[in-house]
Structure formats: structure tokens, C-alpha cells
Amino acid sequence: SSLGQLEELNSGGEGTVYRIKSDSSKVFKEFRDVVRNELDLDSLAKLIELPTRFSQHDQSFILEHSVWPDTIVTENNSFVGFLMPIIPDTYFVTHGVRAYPGYSDCDWNKLIMRRSWVGNSNIVSSVPQLEGIPLLDLLIDLSETYAFLHRNQVVAGDVSGRNMVWRARPTPRAVLLDNDGFRIVGTRGVTQPKQSPDWVDPHLNGGDTTIESDQFKLALAVLRGYFGLGVLQHNSKELNNCNDPIGKEIIDMAAKSALAGPRPSADDWTMRSDAFSARTRYLASDSSSDDLSSISSVML
């Protein structure tokens, strides 16, 4: 009752998200009755407490790249949900058929499906058209976010096209959603472990998701984000004739990520994507050929 007047924003299988009219910076996620007895309140408390251990720089980083839970909500002494930051307007776009374009978050699906609708006169969209350096910068940012989580022993778990949103300006940035699905290694998740269709790690074999399953799903996010051809795997036929050197390296890394292990880490993806971006920036400049050889050595 202390939250005051609420406005429903979205509803899903686990619960409903409400705007808090008295606080425009926060939203309230209320869990449905049918899942409340499965929730782990201690795990949520540990998640909420974790950023307080970080340096100011690291706190700023993760709060800019997630909607991290920050307050437990109870009703009649029972845990019913939590508060988290609202997704900023810069992560929302107009997108849809010309007759009924919708206003929604700019999720990763809009990036990975872009080849299917760009140029379609029946589609109205304000989704940014990222290619080249800005696209690589976005992939770096996403990889850095997962690297940060894994350095701090946090498993994202349910990585999917709906659980990541992005923007192009003022700088490309990715934000992770459904953070109550995160878990600290060695603890249970707040909710039951989940995997989204088309993002299932074939080597997980049930049970809790892991840092290794995050690595598999990050590879899919980078591969699909780079090519924009839908829910690709590293061996999808659409990639058979790839002549793009960067694309080929991404395909190769994604293939290694599909093995049982060891897999490229989020740090590996960050460094590789950073090198891709450096080379692309160089080739777009008027630098000398001597400098080009030094950039190429980084790529090798």
C-alpha cells in the first residue's frame, strides 16, 4: 500500500510490472500467486546487496547495463515482489506494420531479425540501423556486461532476444532485463531456472544455468546480432558463403562456444570485438600501411 497508485505496464507468466505514479524512476514487479511459493527470498536479498560491495565505478557500470532489483516488497508480511529501475525512454522505438505500428522496447530480437524487415515498405520503424563500427561497439558493450557479471560470479541464466534491450545514441549500449533470473554462483536463483526456445544450451542437461551456458548464449547473441539474419547457429546454411573476415571469425568463435568446453569467455568476446572495431576504424581512416600491419597483428 505504501507504493500508492500503480499503472500496469506489462504482464507475463511470472507476474505483472507496474509503473509507480509517485516515483517515475522505478517500477514494481509483482509475482503471481502460483509462483510465490517457489521464490527464494534469500537469493533476492543477496542480489540486492551485491552492488553495494562494488566500487563506485563498478556500481555505475552495472546499474547502467541492467535493471537490477533494489527493494523487496511485502504485503501482510509476505514477499510479493520487488522494485527495480524503469527502462529509460531511449530504449523504446516505434515498430510494426504501417497500419498499426506499436511502441515497444528495442529488444535484441529487433536487431537479430533486421534483415527480414529493413526495406519493407509495409513496416514503419524507428529501430536504429546499426552496421559497421556502431554495431561492433554495441557487441563490445554487451560482451563487457556479461564479462562483468562473470567476474563477480553472477550467472545471467535466461539469455534471450527479449531479455536484452539496446540503443544507438548517444553511445551504443545494451541493457539486461529480468535480472531476478540472475543468481550468484553457489546460490539458488530467485525463480526457477529457465531457458528460452532457440537459446537452449545443448550441453546443460537440465538443472541450473551456469557461466558456461551464459557463454554459449552470448555467442548466439553476438553471432545473431552481427548478421541480423534471425535465430542463427554457427552452422546455419545462411552463413555458408560468408566472405567477411570479421564474420568468419565470429562464426568460428560461435562454433567453439557450441562445444561442451572450454568455451570462449565473455572477456574473449570483448577483446575480439574490440579488435574487430579497431581494425574497422583503422580501415575507415587514412592511416599508413605500417599502422595497418600492427592492427592486423592484433586481429591474429
C-alpha positions as CSV (number, residue, x, y, z in Angstrom):
1,S,0.0,0.0,0.0
2,S,3.0,2.4,0.5
3,L,3.6,2.3,-3.2
4,G,0.5,4.3,-3.9
5,Q,-1.2,4.3,-7.2
6,L,0.0,1.8,-9.8
7,E,-0.3,1.6,-13.6
8,E,0.1,-1.8,-15.3
9,L,2.9,-1.8,-17.9
10,N,3.3,-5.4,-18.9
11,S,2.3,-8.9,-17.8
12,G,3.9,-12.3,-18.2
13,G,3.9,-15.8,-17.0
14,E,5.6,-15.0,-13.6
15,G,4.0,-11.7,-12.8
16,T,3.0,-8.1,-13.7
17,V,5.1,-5.0,-13.9
18,Y,3.6,-1.7,-12.8
19,R,4.6,1.9,-13.1
20,I,4.7,3.7,-9.7
21,K,3.0,7.0,-10.2
22,S,4.7,8.6,-7.2
23,D,8.2,7.6,-8.4
24,S,8.8,7.8,-12.2
25,S,12.3,6.2,-11.8
26,K,11.1,2.8,-10.5
27,V,8.7,0.0,-11.4
28,F,7.2,-2.7,-9.3
29,K,7.3,-6.4,-10.4
30,E,4.5,-8.3,-8.5
31,F,4.8,-12.1,-8.7
32,R,1.7,-14.2,-9.4
33,D,0.3,-16.3,-6.5
34,V,1.1,-19.5,-8.3
35,V,4.9,-18.8,-8.3
36,R,5.3,-17.1,-4.9
37,N,5.8,-20.4,-3.0
38,E,8.7,-21.2,-5.4
39,L,10.6,-18.0,-4.8
40,D,13.9,-17.7,-2.9
41,L,13.8,-14.5,-0.9
42,D,17.3,-15.0,0.5
43,S,18.7,-15.2,-3.1
44,L,16.9,-11.9,-4.0
45,A,18.3,-10.3,-0.8
46,K,21.8,-11.4,-1.8
47,L,21.4,-9.9,-5.4
48,I,20.1,-6.6,-4.0
49,E,23.1,-6.4,-1.6
50,L,25.8,-7.4,-4.2
51,P,26.3,-4.0,-5.9
52,T,26.9,-2.3,-2.5
53,R,30.2,-4.2,-2.4
54,F,31.4,-2.7,-5.7
55,S,33.4,0.4,-6.3
56,Q,31.5,3.5,-7.3
57,H,32.7,2.9,-10.9
58,D,31.5,-0.7,-11.0
59,Q,28.2,0.2,-9.4
60,S,27.6,2.8,-12.1
61,F,28.5,0.3,-14.8
62,I,26.1,-2.4,-13.7
63,L,23.3,-0.1,-12.9
64,E,23.6,1.5,-16.4
65,H,23.6,-2.0,-18.0
66,S,20.8,-3.7,-16.1
67,V,17.5,-3.1,-14.2
68,W,19.0,-4.5,-11.0
69,P,16.5,-5.3,-8.2
70,D,16.9,-2.8,-5.4
71,T,14.0,-3.1,-2.9
72,I,11.9,-6.1,-1.6
73,V,8.1,-5.5,-1.5
74,T,6.0,-7.4,1.0
75,E,2.2,-7.4,1.7
76,N,0.8,-8.7,5.0
77,N,4.4,-9.8,5.9
78,S,4.6,-12.0,2.7
79,F,7.1,-11.4,-0.1
80,V,5.2,-10.4,-3.2
81,G,7.8,-8.7,-5.5
82,F,10.4,-6.1,-5.8
83,L,11.3,-2.6,-7.2
84,M,13.7,-2.0,-10.0
85,P,14.7,0.9,-12.2
86,I,12.5,1.7,-15.1
87,I,13.9,1.2,-18.6
88,P,14.7,4.7,-20.0
89,D,12.8,6.1,-23.0
90,T,15.9,5.9,-25.1
91,Y,15.4,2.1,-25.3
92,F,12.0,2.3,-26.8
93,V,11.1,2.5,-30.5
94,T,8.1,2.6,-32.9
95,H,8.0,-0.6,-34.9
96,G,5.3,-2.6,-36.7
97,V,3.1,-2.8,-39.7
98,R,2.2,0.6,-41.3
99,A,-1.4,0.4,-40.3
100,Y,-0.7,-0.3,-36.6
101,P,2.9,0.5,-35.6
102,G,3.5,-0.3,-32.0
103,Y,5.7,1.4,-29.4
104,S,7.8,-1.1,-27.5
105,D,11.3,-1.7,-26.1
106,C,14.1,-2.0,-28.6
107,D,15.0,-5.6,-27.7
108,W,17.7,-7.8,-29.2
109,N,15.1,-9.5,-31.5
110,K,14.7,-6.3,-33.4
111,L,18.5,-6.4,-34.0
112,I,18.8,-10.1,-35.0
113,M,15.7,-10.0,-37.2
114,R,16.6,-6.8,-39.0
115,R,17.3,-8.3,-42.5
116,S,13.8,-9.6,-42.6
117,W,12.1,-6.2,-42.4
118,V,14.6,-3.5,-43.4
119,G,13.5,-2.1,-46.7
120,N,9.9,-3.5,-46.3
121,S,7.6,-0.6,-47.2
122,N,4.8,-2.2,-45.1
123,I,6.9,-1.8,-41.9
124,V,7.2,1.5,-40.0
125,S,10.2,1.5,-37.7
126,S,12.4,3.9,-35.7
127,V,14.8,1.0,-34.8
128,P,18.4,2.3,-35.4
129,Q,20.1,0.8,-38.4
130,L,23.4,-0.3,-36.9
131,E,26.2,-1.6,-39.1
132,G,29.9,-1.3,-39.1
133,I,31.6,0.4,-36.2
134,P,28.5,1.3,-34.2
135,L,27.3,-2.4,-34.4
136,L,30.7,-3.6,-33.2
137,D,30.6,-1.1,-30.4
138,L,27.2,-2.5,-29.3
139,L,28.6,-6.1,-29.4
140,I,31.6,-5.0,-27.3
141,D,29.2,-3.3,-24.8
142,L,27.1,-6.5,-24.5
143,S,30.2,-8.7,-24.0
144,E,31.6,-6.3,-21.4
145,T,28.4,-6.6,-19.4
146,Y,28.5,-10.4,-19.3
147,A,32.2,-10.3,-18.5
148,F,31.4,-8.0,-15.6
149,L,28.8,-10.4,-14.3
150,H,31.0,-13.4,-14.6
151,R,34.0,-11.7,-12.9
152,N,31.6,-11.2,-10.0
153,Q,30.3,-14.8,-10.1
154,V,26.9,-13.9,-11.4
155,V,25.1,-16.2,-13.8
156,A,22.6,-14.4,-16.1
157,G,20.7,-17.6,-16.9
158,D,17.8,-16.9,-19.2
159,V,19.6,-15.1,-22.0
160,S,17.2,-14.4,-24.9
161,G,16.2,-11.8,-27.5
162,R,13.5,-10.5,-25.2
163,N,15.8,-10.1,-22.2
164,M,18.2,-7.6,-23.7
165,V,17.4,-4.1,-25.0
166,W,19.7,-1.7,-26.8
167,R,20.2,1.8,-28.0
168,A,22.4,3.5,-30.6
169,R,22.8,7.1,-29.2
170,P,24.5,8.8,-27.6
171,T,26.6,5.7,-27.5
172,P,25.7,2.1,-28.3
173,R,24.6,0.3,-25.2
174,A,23.0,-2.9,-24.1
175,V,20.8,-3.4,-21.0
176,L,20.0,-6.7,-19.5
177,L,16.4,-7.3,-18.3
178,D,14.8,-9.9,-16.0
179,N,17.6,-9.6,-13.5
180,D,15.7,-11.5,-10.9
181,G,16.6,-14.5,-13.0
182,F,20.3,-13.9,-12.2
183,R,21.9,-15.9,-9.5
184,I,25.2,-15.8,-7.6
185,V,27.3,-18.9,-8.2
186,G,26.7,-21.3,-5.3
187,T,23.2,-20.0,-4.6
188,R,19.7,-20.8,-6.0
189,G,18.0,-18.3,-8.3
190,V,15.2,-16.2,-7.1
191,T,12.9,-18.0,-9.5
192,Q,13.1,-21.5,-11.1
193,P,15.8,-21.8,-13.8
194,K,14.5,-21.1,-17.3
195,Q,15.8,-21.3,-20.8
196,S,14.1,-19.6,-23.8
197,P,13.5,-21.6,-27.0
198,D,16.2,-21.1,-29.7
199,W,18.7,-20.2,-26.9
200,V,19.0,-23.6,-25.1
201,D,22.5,-24.8,-24.3
202,P,22.5,-28.4,-25.7
203,H,25.1,-29.4,-23.1
204,L,23.4,-28.1,-20.0
205,N,21.4,-31.3,-19.4
206,G,18.9,-29.7,-17.0
207,G,19.4,-28.0,-13.7
208,D,20.6,-24.5,-13.0
209,T,22.1,-22.5,-15.8
210,T,25.9,-21.8,-15.4
211,I,28.5,-19.3,-16.5
212,E,29.3,-21.8,-19.3
213,S,25.7,-21.8,-20.5
214,D,25.9,-17.9,-20.5
215,Q,29.0,-18.2,-22.7
216,F,27.0,-20.3,-25.2
217,K,24.1,-17.8,-25.3
218,L,26.4,-14.8,-25.5
219,A,27.9,-16.4,-28.6
220,L,24.5,-16.7,-30.1
221,A,23.7,-13.0,-29.2
222,V,26.9,-11.8,-30.9
223,L,26.5,-14.1,-33.9
224,R,22.8,-13.2,-34.5
225,G,23.4,-9.5,-33.7
226,Y,26.2,-9.2,-36.2
227,F,24.5,-10.9,-39.1
228,G,20.9,-9.9,-38.4
229,L,19.5,-13.0,-40.2
230,G,17.3,-14.4,-37.4
231,V,18.0,-17.2,-34.9
232,L,21.2,-18.4,-36.5
233,Q,23.5,-21.1,-35.2
234,H,27.2,-21.2,-36.2
235,N,26.4,-23.9,-38.8
236,S,23.3,-22.3,-40.3
237,K,23.2,-22.6,-44.1
238,E,22.7,-18.8,-44.4
239,L,26.4,-18.5,-43.3
240,N,27.9,-21.0,-45.7
241,N,29.1,-18.4,-48.2
242,C,30.3,-15.7,-45.7
243,N,33.3,-13.9,-47.2
244,D,33.5,-11.3,-44.5
245,P,36.7,-11.8,-42.4
246,I,35.1,-10.5,-39.2
247,G,32.0,-12.6,-39.8
248,K,34.1,-15.7,-40.4
249,E,35.9,-15.2,-37.1
250,I,32.6,-14.7,-35.3
251,I,31.3,-17.9,-36.8
252,D,34.5,-19.7,-35.7
253,M,34.2,-18.4,-32.1
254,A,30.5,-19.3,-32.0
255,A,31.4,-22.9,-33.2
256,K,33.8,-23.2,-30.2
257,S,31.0,-21.9,-27.9
258,A,28.7,-24.7,-29.0
259,L,31.2,-27.4,-27.8
260,A,30.9,-28.9,-24.3
261,G,34.0,-26.9,-23.4
262,P,36.2,-25.0,-22.9
263,R,34.2,-22.1,-24.4
264,P,35.3,-18.6,-25.3
265,S,34.6,-16.4,-22.3
266,A,32.8,-13.1,-22.2
267,D,36.2,-11.5,-21.9
268,D,37.3,-13.3,-25.0
269,W,34.3,-11.8,-26.9
270,T,35.1,-8.4,-25.5
271,M,38.7,-8.4,-26.7
272,R,37.9,-9.9,-30.1
273,S,35.0,-7.5,-30.7
274,D,37.3,-4.6,-29.6
275,A,39.9,-5.8,-32.1
276,F,37.3,-6.0,-34.8
277,S,36.2,-2.5,-34.1
278,A,39.8,-1.2,-34.0
279,R,40.5,-2.7,-37.4
280,T,37.3,-1.4,-38.9
281,R,38.0,2.1,-37.5
282,Y,41.5,1.9,-39.0
283,L,40.3,0.8,-42.4
284,A,37.9,3.8,-42.4
285,S,40.7,6.2,-41.8
286,D,43.6,7.5,-43.8
287,S,46.3,5.9,-41.7
288,S,49.5,4.5,-43.1
289,S,50.0,0.9,-44.3
290,D,52.6,0.4,-41.5
291,D,49.9,1.0,-38.9
292,L,47.6,-1.4,-40.7
293,S,50.1,-4.2,-40.1
294,S,50.1,-3.5,-36.4
295,I,46.3,-3.6,-36.3
296,S,46.3,-6.8,-38.3
297,S,48.7,-8.4,-35.8
298,V,46.1,-7.6,-33.1
299,M,43.5,-9.4,-35.1
300,L,45.7,-12.5,-35.4
